[in-house]
Amino acid sequence: MIRYRDLSIRLTAILTLSLITVLPVHSQVTTSDVTGRVTDEQGRVVSGATVTASRQGTGAVRTTTTNDSGEYTITQLPPGKYDLTLRLRTSARLWRRTSS
């Protein structure tokens, strides 16, 4: 009975160690997210603003809108340099940042 228990403990340890060494390989990510919060000069949140990430060189564009808390997230962006543009509901450009 003791032999089976020792064997069970050893097999569990081996399985655990093998999973620990294999799992990180599958968790590598090749994209990134951009998250932020838009506020005005008085610190009040700006909801409904359009945030656009334009990839330099390819012209690929991803757009999202700020929520009621002024927060936005653009997910799964491939590696590269991006220009971020913020537009209010009036469609006047408020802010633009070019990555360097």
VEXMARRO-59515 format. One record per atom (N, C-alpha, C, O): residue number from 1; residue in three letters; atom name; z, x, y. Coordinates in Angstrom, 3 decimals, m for minus. Layout:
<sites>
   pos   code   site         zz         xx         yy
   NUM    ALA     CA          Z          X          Y
...
</sites>
This chain:
<sites>
   pos   code   site         zz         xx         yy
     1    MET      N      0.000      0.817     m1.187
     1    MET     CA      0.000      0.000      0.000
     1    MET      C      0.000      0.863      1.254
     1    MET      O     m0.667      0.535      2.235
     2    ILE      N      0.735      1.950      1.227
     2    ILE     CA      0.807      2.843      2.373
     2    ILE      C     m0.547      3.492      2.620
     2    ILE      O     m0.918      3.706      3.774
     3    ARG      N     m1.291      3.809      1.573
     3    ARG     CA     m2.597      4.444      1.739
     3    ARG      C     m3.568      3.531      2.478
     3    ARG      O     m4.311      3.995      3.343
     4    TYR      N     m3.576      2.256      2.155
     4    TYR     CA     m4.469      1.320      2.834
     4    TYR      C     m4.093      1.158      4.297
     4    TYR      O     m4.960      1.010      5.159
     5    ARG      N     m2.813      1.187      4.568
     5    ARG     CA     m2.355      1.074      5.951
     5    ARG      C     m2.784      2.303      6.742
     5    ARG      O     m3.275      2.161      7.862
     6    ASP      N     m2.615      3.500      6.197
     6    ASP     CA     m3.042      4.731      6.860
     6    ASP      C     m4.557      4.720      7.090
     6    ASP      O     m5.039      5.102      8.156
     7    LEU      N     m5.290      4.277      6.076
     7    LEU     CA     m6.746      4.211      6.186
     7    LEU      C     m7.149      3.224      7.279
     7    LEU      O     m8.079      3.493      8.039
     8    SER      N     m6.476      2.107      7.365
     8    SER     CA     m6.756      1.093      8.382
     8    SER      C     m6.491      1.644      9.783
     8    SER      O     m7.278      1.417     10.702
     9    ILE      N     m5.406      2.350      9.940
     9    ILE     CA     m5.075      2.945     11.243
     9    ILE      C     m6.112      3.993     11.623
     9    ILE      O     m6.531      4.053     12.778
    10    ARG      N     m6.525      4.806     10.684
    10    ARG     CA     m7.533      5.842     10.958
    10    ARG      C     m8.874      5.217     11.336
    10    ARG      O     m9.521      5.650     12.289
    11    LEU      N     m9.287      4.195     10.581
    11    LEU     CA    m10.560      3.533     10.892
    11    LEU      C    m10.522      2.863     12.262
    11    LEU      O    m11.508      2.898     12.998
    12    THR      N     m9.400      2.260     12.604
    12    THR     CA     m9.254      1.643     13.921
    12    THR      C     m9.333      2.698     15.015
    12    THR      O     m9.977      2.476     16.041
    13    ALA      N     m8.700      3.820     14.815
    13    ALA     CA     m8.740      4.904     15.799
    13    ALA      C    m10.153      5.443     15.954
    13    ALA      O    m10.607      5.682     17.073
    14    ILE      N    m10.848      5.636     14.844
    14    ILE     CA    m12.226      6.147     14.905
    14    ILE      C    m13.135      5.147     15.605
    14    ILE      O    m13.960      5.539     16.430
    15    LEU      N    m12.998      3.871     15.292
    15    LEU     CA    m13.817      2.846     15.929
    15    LEU      C    m13.546      2.784     17.428
    15    LEU      O    m14.480      2.683     18.223
    16    THR      N    m12.291      2.842     17.812
    16    THR     CA    m11.928      2.813     19.226
    16    THR      C    m12.504      4.011     19.967
    16    THR      O    m13.073      3.851     21.047
    17    LEU      N    m12.367      5.189     19.415
    17    LEU     CA    m12.901      6.391     20.059
    17    LEU      C    m14.424      6.343     20.158
    17    LEU      O    m14.990      6.757     21.169
    18    SER      N    m15.087      5.845     19.126
    18    SER     CA    m16.542      5.775     19.179
    18    SER      C    m16.999      4.775     20.232
    18    SER      O    m18.007      5.012     20.898
    19    LEU      N    m16.290      3.665     20.400
    19    LEU     CA    m16.653      2.694     21.433
    19    LEU      C    m16.420      3.253     22.827
    19    LEU      O    m17.214      3.006     23.735
    20    ILE      N    m15.355      3.993     23.003
    20    ILE     CA    m15.061      4.584     24.304
    20    ILE      C    m16.154      5.572     24.704
    20    ILE      O    m16.517      5.642     25.878
    21    THR      N    m16.679      6.329     23.757
    21    THR     CA    m17.703      7.310     24.094
    21    THR      C    m19.078      6.686     24.236
    21    THR      O    m19.935      7.274     24.896
    22    VAL      N    m19.332      5.534     23.655
    22    VAL     CA    m20.650      4.903     23.720
    22    VAL      C    m20.762      3.951     24.904
    22    VAL      O    m21.815      3.893     25.539
    23    LEU      N    m19.722      3.217     25.215
    23    LEU     CA    m19.789      2.192     26.243
    23    LEU      C    m20.169      2.701     27.636
    23    LEU      O    m20.951      2.026     28.304
    24    PRO      N    m19.674      3.834     28.116
    24    PRO     CA    m20.066      4.270     29.450
    24    PRO      C    m21.574      4.498     29.606
    24    PRO      O    m22.087      4.383     30.719
    25    VAL      N    m22.270      4.804     28.569
    25    VAL     CA    m23.710      5.011     28.655
    25    VAL      C    m24.409      3.716     29.054
    25    VAL      O    m25.386      3.736     29.803
    26    HIS      N    m23.911      2.600     28.553
    26    HIS     CA    m24.525      1.320     28.847
    26    HIS      C    m24.110      0.759     30.201
    26    HIS      O    m24.711     m0.208     30.669
    27    SER      N    m23.117      1.329     30.832
    27    SER     CA    m22.641      0.783     32.093
    27    SER      C    m23.213      1.502     33.311
    27    SER      O    m22.792      1.220     34.433
    28    GLN      N    m24.145      2.410     33.127
    28    GLN     CA    m24.744      3.087     34.261
    28    GLN      C    m25.633      2.113     35.028
    28    GLN      O    m26.365      1.325     34.429
    29    VAL      N    m25.563      2.174     36.353
    29    VAL     CA    m26.277      1.234     37.202
    29    VAL      C    m27.274      2.001     38.069
    29    VAL      O    m26.967      3.079     38.576
    30    THR      N    m28.457      1.438     38.230
    30    THR     CA    m29.476      2.088     39.054
    30    THR      C    m29.779      1.300     40.314
    30    THR      O    m30.754      1.595     41.005
    31    THR      N    m28.961      0.301     40.627
    31    THR     CA    m29.138     m0.464     41.854
    31    THR      C    m27.827     m0.461     42.632
    31    THR      O    m26.789     m0.008     42.149
    32    SER      N    m27.911     m0.981     43.847
    32    SER     CA    m26.722     m1.015     44.691
    32    SER      C    m26.692     m2.339     45.450
    32    SER      O    m27.703     m3.036     45.542
    33    ASP      N    m25.529     m2.675     45.990
    33    ASP     CA    m25.358     m3.876     46.791
    33    ASP      C    m24.956     m3.482     48.210
    33    ASP      O    m24.287     m2.471     48.423
    34    VAL      N    m25.379     m4.301     49.180
    34    VAL     CA    m24.958     m4.125     50.567
    34    VAL      C    m24.147     m5.364     50.926
    34    VAL      O    m24.625     m6.492     50.804
    35    THR      N    m22.913     m5.139     51.370
    35    THR     CA    m22.020     m6.239     51.719
    35    THR      C    m21.463     m5.987     53.109
    35    THR      O    m21.163     m4.849     53.468
    36    GLY      N    m21.324     m7.047     53.886
    36    GLY     CA    m20.777     m6.882     55.227
    36    GLY      C    m20.273     m8.181     55.803
    36    GLY      O    m20.341     m9.234     55.169
    37    ARG      N    m19.770     m8.090     57.005
    37    ARG     CA    m19.275     m9.256     57.732
    37    ARG      C    m19.779     m9.152     59.158
    37    ARG      O    m19.664     m8.103     59.792
    38    VAL      N    m20.335    m10.242     59.659
    38    VAL     CA    m20.913    m10.261     60.997
    38    VAL      C    m19.954    m10.977     61.939
    38    VAL      O    m19.542    m12.111     61.690
    39    THR      N    m19.607    m10.289     63.030
    39    THR     CA    m18.755    m10.876     64.060
    39    THR      C    m19.386    m10.640     65.431
    39    THR      O    m20.209     m9.741     65.603
    40    ASP      N    m18.987    m11.464     66.401
    40    ASP     CA    m19.480    m11.248     67.764
    40    ASP      C    m18.542    m10.292     68.494
    40    ASP      O    m17.621     m9.737     67.894
    41    GLU      N    m18.778    m10.103     69.786
    41    GLU     CA    m17.999     m9.137     70.557
    41    GLU      C    m16.524     m9.515     70.668
    41    GLU      O    m15.678     m8.644     70.871
    42    GLN      N    m16.208    m10.803     70.539
    42    GLN     CA    m14.823    m11.250     70.603
    42    GLN      C    m14.155    m11.247     69.228
    42    GLN      O    m12.985    m11.612     69.112
    43    GLY      N    m14.882    m10.840     68.188
    43    GLY     CA    m14.337    m10.783     66.844
    43    GLY      C    m14.466    m12.071     66.056
    43    GLY      O    m13.948    m12.163     64.943
    44    ARG      N    m15.151    m13.078     66.609
    44    ARG     CA    m15.354    m14.338     65.891
    44    ARG      C    m16.487    m14.167     64.888
    44    ARG      O    m17.461    m13.460     65.149
    45    VAL      N    m16.350    m14.816     63.747
    45    VAL     CA    m17.373    m14.685     62.706
    45    VAL      C    m18.656    m15.391     63.133
    45    VAL      O    m18.625    m16.374     63.873
    46    VAL      N    m19.781    m14.873     62.654
    46    VAL     CA    m21.094    m15.456     62.934
    46    VAL      C    m21.654    m15.979     61.619
    46    VAL      O    m22.074    m15.201     60.763
    47    SER      N    m21.658    m17.296     61.459
    47    SER     CA    m22.200    m17.886     60.242
    47    SER      C    m23.651    m18.286     60.477
    47    SER      O    m24.056    m18.561     61.607
    48    GLY      N    m24.418    m18.314     59.415
    48    GLY     CA    m25.816    m18.734     59.501
    48    GLY      C    m26.769    m17.680     60.026
    48    GLY      O    m27.940    m17.981     60.256
    49    ALA      N    m26.306    m16.454     60.222
    49    ALA     CA    m27.190    m15.380     60.668
    49    ALA      C    m27.978    m14.849     59.475
    49    ALA      O    m27.471    m14.822     58.354
    50    THR      N    m29.210    m14.431     59.717
    50    THR     CA    m30.053    m13.895     58.660
    50    THR      C    m29.962    m12.375     58.670
    50    THR      O    m30.162    m11.737     59.704
    51    VAL      N    m29.660    m11.804     57.512
    51    VAL     CA    m29.583    m10.356     57.356
    51    VAL      C    m30.724     m9.936     56.434
    51    VAL      O    m30.864    m10.463     55.331
    52    THR      N    m31.537     m8.986     56.892
    52    THR     CA    m32.695     m8.534     56.130
    52    THR      C    m32.609     m7.042     55.884
    52    THR      O    m32.345     m6.267     56.802
    53    ALA      N    m32.833     m6.639     54.630
    53    ALA     CA    m32.920     m5.223     54.267
    53    ALA      C    m34.376     m4.933     53.933
    53    ALA      O    m34.924     m5.500     52.988
    54    SER      N    m35.003     m4.050     54.708
    54    SER     CA    m36.398     m3.668     54.492
    54    SER      C    m36.430     m2.229     54.003
    54    SER      O    m35.917     m1.328     54.667
    55    ARG      N    m37.029     m2.018     52.851
    55    ARG     CA    m37.073     m0.677     52.289
    55    ARG      C    m38.148      0.153     52.978
    55    ARG      O    m39.311     m0.246     53.045
    56    GLN      N    m37.746      1.304     53.485
    56    GLN     CA    m38.684      2.195     54.163
    56    GLN      C    m39.694      2.740     53.162
    56    GLN      O    m39.341      3.090     52.036
    57    GLY      N    m40.929      2.808     53.578
    57    GLY     CA    m41.970      3.373     52.728
    57    GLY      C    m42.684      2.352     51.872
    57    GLY      O    m43.886      2.485     51.641
    58    THR      N    m41.986      1.338     51.394
    58    THR     CA    m42.623      0.336     50.533
    58    THR      C    m42.780     m1.005     51.234
    58    THR      O    m43.653     m1.795     50.873
    59    GLY      N    m41.944     m1.269     52.233
    59    GLY     CA    m42.002     m2.547     52.927
    59    GLY      C    m41.365     m3.689     52.154
    59    GLY      O    m41.446     m4.839     52.584
    60    ALA      N    m40.731     m3.398     51.021
    60    ALA     CA    m40.054     m4.445     50.251
    60    ALA      C    m38.918     m5.017     51.089
    60    ALA      O    m38.185     m4.275     51.742
    61    VAL      N    m38.777     m6.340     51.067
    61    VAL     CA    m37.812     m7.019     51.922
    61    VAL      C    m36.897     m7.899     51.072
    61    VAL      O    m37.358     m8.599     50.171
    62    ARG      N    m35.604     m7.856     51.366
    62    ARG     CA    m34.609     m8.748     50.753
    62    ARG      C    m33.827     m9.378     51.892
    62    ARG      O    m33.397     m8.686     52.815
    63    THR      N    m33.644    m10.687     51.828
    63    THR     CA    m33.004    m11.427     52.913
    63    THR      C    m31.880    m12.305     52.375
    63    THR      O    m31.963    m12.837     51.268
    64    THR      N    m30.833    m12.445     53.174
    64    THR     CA    m29.738    m13.358     52.857
    64    THR      C    m29.205    m13.937     54.157
    64    THR      O    m29.596    m13.511     55.244
    65    THR      N    m28.315    m14.906     54.039
    65    THR     CA    m27.722    m15.559     55.208
    65    THR      C    m26.204    m15.432     55.133
    65    THR      O    m25.615    m15.530     54.057
    66    THR      N    m25.574    m15.212     56.294
    66    THR     CA    m24.114    m15.113     56.310
    66    THR      C    m23.493    m16.476     56.008
    66    THR      O    m24.030    m17.516     56.391
    67    ASN      N    m22.356    m16.452     55.318
    67    ASN     CA    m21.668    m17.699     54.966
    67    ASN      C    m20.757    m18.131     56.113
    67    ASN      O    m20.812    m17.560     57.202
    68    ASP      N    m19.920    m19.140     55.869
    68    ASP     CA    m19.018    m19.660     56.905
    68    ASP      C    m17.999    m18.627     57.373
    68    ASP      O    m17.437    m18.763     58.459
    69    SER      N    m17.756    m17.597     56.565
    69    SER     CA    m16.831    m16.522     56.947
    69    SER      C    m17.556    m15.351     57.593
    69    SER      O    m16.937    m14.334     57.908
    70    GLY      N    m18.868    m15.484     57.794
    70    GLY     CA    m19.661    m14.409     58.394
    70    GLY      C    m20.019    m13.302     57.428
    70    GLY      O    m20.546    m12.268     57.839
    71    GLU      N    m19.743    m13.501     56.144
    71    GLU     CA    m19.983    m12.460     55.144
    71    GLU      C    m21.352    m12.621     54.496
    71    GLU      O    m21.879    m13.727     54.386
    72    TYR      N    m21.914    m11.491     54.070
    72    TYR     CA    m23.197    m11.493     53.367
    72    TYR      C    m23.194    m10.422     52.290
    72    TYR      O    m22.442     m9.450     52.359
    73    THR      N    m24.046    m10.618     51.297
    73    THR     CA    m24.258     m9.614     50.255
    73    THR      C    m25.723     m9.652     49.856
    73    THR      O    m26.282    m10.714     49.584
    74    ILE      N    m26.327     m8.488     49.827
    74    ILE     CA    m27.679     m8.330     49.285
    74    ILE      C    m27.508     m7.496     48.026
    74    ILE      O    m27.065     m6.349     48.084
    75    THR      N    m27.861     m8.081     46.888
    75    THR     CA    m27.570     m7.444     45.607
    75    THR      C    m28.790     m6.757     45.006
    75    THR      O    m29.936     m7.051     45.348
    76    GLN      N    m28.500     m5.840     44.106
    76    GLN     CA    m29.466     m5.149     43.256
    76    GLN      C    m30.622     m4.513     44.029
    76    GLN      O    m31.793     m4.719     43.711
    77    LEU      N    m30.267     m3.745     45.036
    77    LEU     CA    m31.272     m2.991     45.783
    77    LEU      C    m31.565     m1.685     45.054
    77    LEU      O    m30.639     m0.954     44.702
    78    PRO      N    m32.846     m1.380     44.823
    78    PRO     CA    m33.181     m0.098     44.204
    78    PRO      C    m32.846      1.050     45.163
    78    PRO      O    m32.729      0.828     46.369
    79    PRO      N    m32.691      2.263     44.647
    79    PRO     CA    m32.394      3.404     45.515
    79    PRO      C    m33.481      3.590     46.567
    79    PRO      O    m34.664      3.385     46.295
    80    GLY      N    m33.076      3.975     47.753
    80    GLY     CA    m34.022      4.221     48.836
    80    GLY      C    m33.342      4.073     50.180
    80    GLY      O    m32.141      3.817     50.268
    81    LYS      N    m34.138      4.240     51.229
    81    LYS     CA    m33.643      4.071     52.595
    81    LYS      C    m34.080      2.700     53.088
    81    LYS      O    m35.213      2.274     52.864
    82    TYR      N    m33.157      2.012     53.766
    82    TYR     CA    m33.390      0.651     54.208
    82    TYR      C    m33.111      0.490     55.694
    82    TYR      O    m32.236      1.159     56.244
    83    ASP      N    m33.855     m0.397     56.344
    83    ASP     CA    m33.564     m0.851     57.697
    83    ASP      C    m32.878     m2.197     57.561
    83    ASP      O    m33.376     m3.078     56.861
    84    LEU      N    m31.735     m2.367     58.225
    84    LEU     CA    m31.031     m3.650     58.228
    84    LEU      C    m31.273     m4.334     59.562
    84    LEU      O    m31.102     m3.733     60.623
    85    THR      N    m31.676     m5.606     59.498
    85    THR     CA    m31.927     m6.389     60.696
    85    THR      C    m31.095     m7.655     60.642
    85    THR      O    m31.000     m8.292     59.593
    86    LEU      N    m30.493     m8.026     61.760
    86    LEU     CA    m29.687     m9.232     61.868
    86    LEU      C    m30.339    m10.160     62.882
    86    LEU      O    m30.639     m9.754     64.005
    87    ARG      N    m30.554    m11.402     62.481
    87    ARG     CA    m31.120    m12.397     63.397
    87    ARG      C    m30.215    m13.627     63.433
    87    ARG      O    m29.699    m14.077     62.410
    88    LEU      N    m30.042    m14.153     64.641
    88    LEU     CA    m29.285    m15.386     64.796
    88    LEU      C    m30.195    m16.568     64.510
    88    LEU      O    m31.401    m16.402     64.325
    89    ARG      N    m29.623    m17.749     64.473
    89    ARG     CA    m30.410    m18.960     64.207
    89    ARG      C    m31.505    m19.164     65.230
    89    ARG      O    m32.508    m19.818     64.943
    90    THR      N    m31.333    m18.616     66.417
    90    THR     CA    m32.345    m18.765     67.468
    90    THR      C    m33.548    m17.867     67.220
    90    THR      O    m34.531    m17.923     67.959
    91    SER      N    m33.475    m17.033     66.176
    91    SER     CA    m34.498    m16.073     65.749
    91    SER      C    m34.662    m14.894     66.703
    91    SER      O    m35.589    m14.099     66.543
    92    ALA      N    m33.781    m14.769     67.688
    92    ALA     CA    m33.794    m13.571     68.525
    92    ALA      C    m33.101    m12.447     67.759
    92    ALA      O    m32.025    m12.645     67.194
    93    ARG      N    m33.718    m11.274     67.744
    93    ARG     CA    m33.102    m10.168     67.024
    93    ARG      C    m31.864     m9.706     67.777
    93    ARG      O    m31.906     m9.442     68.979
    94    LEU      N    m30.785     m9.616     67.055
    94    LEU     CA    m29.515     m9.231     67.666
    94    LEU      C    m29.210     m7.755     67.439
    94    LEU      O    m28.704     m7.078     68.335
    95    TRP      N    m29.512     m7.261     66.259
    95    TRP     CA    m29.086     m5.907     65.904
    95    TRP      C    m29.994     m5.354     64.837
    95    TRP      O    m30.446     m6.085     63.956
    96    ARG      N    m30.263     m4.065     64.911
    96    ARG     CA    m31.049     m3.408     63.870
    96    ARG      C    m30.521     m2.007     63.681
    96    ARG      O    m30.234     m1.297     64.645
    97    ARG      N    m30.397     m1.619     62.425
    97    ARG     CA    m29.946     m0.262     62.117
    97    ARG      C    m30.926      0.361     61.137
    97    ARG      O    m31.267     m0.236     60.116
    98    THR      N    m31.367      1.551     61.453
    98    THR     CA    m32.261      2.290     60.577
    98    THR      C    m31.443      3.349     59.862
    98    THR      O    m30.721      4.122     60.492
    99    SER      N    m31.562      3.378     58.541
    99    SER     CA    m30.832      4.399     57.783
    99    SER      C    m31.459      5.751     58.038
    99    SER      O    m32.649      5.856     58.337
   100    SER      N    m30.649      6.778     57.916
   100    SER     CA    m31.169      8.144     58.153
   100    SER      C    m31.026      8.999     56.935
   100    SER      O    m31.408     10.169     56.954
</sites>
